Amino acid sequence: MLNFLRPTLVRRVVLALMMAFFIAWLLLLAVIFIEAVDPAVTDKSIQEVGQGLGASLARLDNAGEARAVAAATSEQIERLYRTYDIPALMLIQLNDQDGTRLYSSPAAGPALPDGSLGALTTARVNGRSFRVFKGTAGRWTVTVAGSRVDDSFLLMSITRDLVYYLLIAFPCILLPVWIAVSRGMRPLRQMSKRIAARGTDDMSPTGVDPIYAELTPLAGALDRLLAQLREKIAREHGFVQDAAHELRTPMAVISAQAHVLAVEPELEGRREAQRHLDQAIGRGSHLIAQLLALARVDSTRVGDTSTIDVAHLVRHELARSAPTAMENGIELALEAPERLPFTLEVHAFQSILNNLLDNALRYAHAGANIGVELARENGYLTLAVADDGPGIAEPDRAHIFERFYRARSQDKTGSGLGLAIVKQATLRMNGTVTLTPGPGGRGCRFVVRIATPP
């Protein structure tokens, strides 16, 4: 029962067709009814009866024959009205050229009102309103009076007739439409069966080539979705493998140095092992923190945004990095307005800033300069972090935003995730990140542009 009530495309087409028939029925009913209640239509029918009867009588000279034709015409009209239950009267009166009445419809009473010759007039007969036509045909004078049909009867009669004809036409139109829609849905059902029959790990293209142009976008969208899933799964597999490989090194060092601590009899040797152990633990902790940060910004769910003073946030993060810079003899500089309110995802922006600063502090030499620029231009927030350190070799620049990639020209160790986090966090906020040469053509300058949220 529930499956029957579920909406289907075929049922929707049938309902739309029924609605179209209903609207057509209403329009036809309105048009025909307006025409039927037009007084000119009644006048025309009365005039046509009078002129037709006159044409039949014009060839007759015998009063008896003329009376018989008038009586037969009156009876025929009355029989027609009774057959279709028409609540109206059509009265006929025949006079000769001397004014002698030869025939009058039984319902007419003593006599019909005398109208104007060749014209239609209004008169009352037995308390009812009639339109009266008077005309001559040879030696005969014909008077025809007709009452107006009630509007409600006309409406019911027209409604009944239209429903009858539409009920006949509806199956003749519905059947071809039903067949066409059912056949048109067949490729979609076949596509559904092919996808349902696939294995859970099968992300290959559907291989469906629909014959109908309307299904081509759907097949293309499914193939693109499967391609995205393949890329995502491949990226996740590669990420897990790379993460395991990167964690293996510090874990091996921790294991080795822990063994040295356990067996080394000399104090100096244990201190050296302790130092290596602390470095390995720090490297492992940093790698895990970077992996967690990457997982956060790599999530498809957009985080909460808020409007903050970005200039204040940048000054705060620079203050936290100042001790490290002073320890390594590196000068930090900031060029930013006093206040810069902007709506963004705060955690993602902090990841961008901290990783760019960490990257610059890690690879810049003693005496180097690191400059941070912050501005708002044409609706974009622009953050630039530049240094005059050793820079990145040209062959490495195309890969620096890849996960776990380390430039071959660098001798410092790192997780290889910092710039990947910057890239992903920037994309998460519909921004861009580019690399250009640093001050004086030396070092690096990373420029991040983030659009104002809609």
Secondary structure, 3 states (H helix, E strand, C coil): CHHHHCCCHHHHHHHHHHHHHHHHHHHHHHHHHHHHCCHHHHHHHHHHHHHHHHHHHCCCCCHHHHHHHHHHHHHHHHHHHHHCCCCCCEEEEEEECCCCEEEECHHHCCCCCCCCECCEEEEEECCEEEEEEEEEECCEEEEEEEECCCHHHHHHHHHHHHHHHHHHHHHHHHHHHHHHHHHHHHHHHHHHHHHHCCCCCCCCCCCCCCCCHHHHHHHHHHHHHHHHHHHHHHHHHHHHHHHHHHHHHHHHHHHHHHHHHHHCCCHHHHHHHHHHHHHHHHHHHHHHHHHHHHHHHCCCCCCCCEEEEHHHHHHHHHHHHHHHHHHCCCEEEEECCCCCEEEECHHHHHHHHHHHHHHHHHHCCCCCEEEEEEEEECCEEEEEEEECCCCCCHHHHCCCCCCCCCCCCCCCCCCCCHHHHHHHHHHHCCEEEEEEECHHHCCEEEEEEEECCC
